[in-house]
Amino acid sequence: MVEPLSGLRRNRIHRALSRPNLLIGADRELVLITGVAVVILIFVVLTIYSALLGVAAWIVIVGALRMMAKADPMMRQVYVRHISFQPYYKPTTTPWRRY
């Protein structure tokens, strides 16, 4: 474990604390929203065509979400933060500066 001559202290960081929160290999919230939308589609229309369309949509969308999570598990959070920024910031020192 820790050598007595070493003045450094080691702490174990468990993998569950730093691992992204994924479901079926994709972002958990997006998968759940997709599942709810597909279930609503299937049970509101109640035809065989809506069931086939729902299953096909589920397979395609979850596949795309898995590819997105494979590229970057935090992509949804990064995109949400990105769209909250302004497209242009004026070159001033503070927001309260007089022009």
Sine and cosine of phi, psi and omega as CSV:
sin_phi,cos_phi,sin_psi,cos_psi,sin_omega,cos_omega
0.00,0.00,-0.96,-0.29,-0.03,-1.00
-0.98,-0.19,0.77,-0.64,0.04,-1.00
-0.96,0.26,0.64,-0.77,-0.04,-1.00
-0.91,0.41,-0.45,0.89,0.00,-1.00
-0.98,0.21,-0.36,0.93,-0.01,-1.00
-0.98,0.19,0.80,-0.60,0.02,-1.00
-0.99,0.12,0.02,1.00,-0.03,-1.00
-1.00,0.04,0.59,-0.81,0.03,-1.00
-0.96,-0.28,0.71,-0.70,-0.02,-1.00
-0.96,-0.27,0.74,-0.68,0.09,-1.00
-0.87,-0.48,0.68,-0.74,0.00,-1.00
-1.00,0.07,0.77,-0.63,0.08,-1.00
-0.96,-0.26,0.90,-0.43,-0.04,-1.00
-0.96,0.28,0.56,-0.83,-0.06,-1.00
-0.89,0.46,-0.54,0.84,-0.03,-1.00
-0.92,0.40,-0.37,0.93,0.00,-1.00
-0.99,0.15,-0.41,0.91,-0.05,-1.00
-0.93,-0.37,-0.06,1.00,-0.03,-1.00
-0.99,0.15,0.63,-0.77,0.03,-1.00
-0.92,0.38,0.46,-0.89,-0.06,-1.00
-1.00,0.06,1.00,-0.08,-0.07,-1.00
-0.91,-0.42,0.45,-0.89,0.08,-1.00
-0.74,-0.67,0.84,-0.55,-0.08,-1.00
0.85,0.53,0.50,0.87,0.03,-1.00
0.99,0.17,0.17,0.99,0.00,-1.00
-0.74,-0.67,0.13,-0.99,0.00,-1.00
-0.86,0.51,0.78,-0.63,-0.13,-0.99
-0.86,0.51,-0.74,0.68,-0.06,-1.00
-0.92,0.39,-0.64,0.77,0.00,-1.00
-0.93,0.37,-0.59,0.80,0.04,-1.00
-0.91,0.40,-0.67,0.75,0.00,-1.00
-0.92,0.39,-0.64,0.77,0.05,-1.00
-0.90,0.44,-0.66,0.75,0.04,-1.00
-0.89,0.45,-0.68,0.73,0.02,-1.00
-0.89,0.46,-0.67,0.74,0.03,-1.00
-0.90,0.43,-0.67,0.74,0.00,-1.00
-0.90,0.44,-0.66,0.75,0.00,-1.00
-0.93,0.37,-0.67,0.75,0.02,-1.00
-0.90,0.44,-0.65,0.76,0.06,-1.00
-0.88,0.47,-0.69,0.72,0.03,-1.00
-0.86,0.51,-0.71,0.70,-0.07,-1.00
-0.93,0.37,-0.72,0.69,-0.13,-0.99
-1.00,0.06,-0.22,0.97,0.08,-1.00
-1.00,0.09,-0.68,0.73,-0.05,-1.00
-0.99,0.15,-0.63,0.78,0.06,-1.00
0.81,0.58,0.76,0.65,0.16,-0.99
-0.79,-0.61,0.27,-0.96,0.03,-1.00
-0.91,0.40,-0.53,0.85,0.01,-1.00
-0.93,0.37,-0.63,0.78,0.03,-1.00
-0.93,0.36,-0.56,0.83,0.05,-1.00
-0.92,0.40,-0.69,0.72,0.04,-1.00
-0.91,0.42,-0.67,0.74,0.04,-1.00
-0.90,0.43,-0.64,0.77,0.02,-1.00
-0.90,0.43,-0.70,0.71,0.02,-1.00
-0.91,0.41,-0.67,0.74,0.03,-1.00
-0.90,0.44,-0.68,0.74,0.03,-1.00
-0.89,0.45,-0.65,0.76,0.02,-1.00
-0.87,0.49,-0.72,0.69,-0.03,-1.00
-0.90,0.43,-0.71,0.71,-0.04,-1.00
-0.93,0.38,-0.73,0.68,-0.09,-1.00
-0.94,0.35,-0.68,0.73,0.02,-1.00
-0.92,0.40,-0.57,0.82,0.09,-1.00
-0.89,0.46,-0.68,0.73,0.05,-1.00
-0.92,0.40,-0.63,0.78,0.03,-1.00
-0.91,0.40,-0.57,0.82,0.05,-1.00
-0.93,0.38,-0.64,0.77,0.07,-1.00
-0.90,0.44,-0.63,0.77,0.03,-1.00
-0.89,0.45,-0.69,0.72,0.00,-1.00
-0.94,0.34,-0.48,0.88,0.04,-1.00
-0.94,0.35,-0.59,0.81,0.04,-1.00
-0.95,0.33,-0.71,0.70,0.00,-1.00
-0.36,-0.93,0.93,-0.36,-0.03,-1.00
-0.90,0.44,-0.35,0.94,-0.03,-1.00
-0.98,-0.21,0.33,0.94,-0.11,-0.99
-0.89,0.46,-0.61,0.79,0.00,-1.00
-0.90,0.43,-0.70,0.72,0.01,-1.00
-0.91,0.41,-0.62,0.79,0.03,-1.00
-0.91,0.42,-0.67,0.74,0.00,-1.00
-0.92,0.40,-0.66,0.75,0.02,-1.00
-0.89,0.46,-0.64,0.77,0.05,-1.00
-0.93,0.36,-0.60,0.80,-0.01,-1.00
-0.89,0.46,-0.68,0.73,-0.04,-1.00
-0.97,0.26,-0.23,0.97,0.05,-1.00
-0.99,0.16,-0.27,0.96,0.02,-1.00
-0.98,0.21,0.43,-0.90,0.06,-1.00
-0.98,0.21,0.46,-0.89,0.01,-1.00
-0.95,0.31,-0.40,0.92,-0.04,-1.00
-0.55,-0.83,0.69,-0.73,0.08,-1.00
-0.90,-0.44,0.77,-0.64,0.00,-1.00
-0.93,0.36,0.58,-0.81,-0.04,-1.00
-0.98,0.19,0.95,0.32,0.05,-1.00
-0.89,-0.46,0.29,-0.96,-0.06,-1.00
-0.97,0.25,-0.71,0.71,0.01,-1.00
-0.68,-0.73,0.29,-0.96,0.05,-1.00
-0.93,0.37,-0.34,0.94,-0.06,-1.00
-0.99,-0.15,0.21,0.98,-0.01,-1.00
-0.94,0.35,0.64,-0.77,0.06,-1.00
-1.00,0.04,0.63,-0.78,-0.07,-1.00
-1.00,0.08,0.00,0.00,0.00,0.00
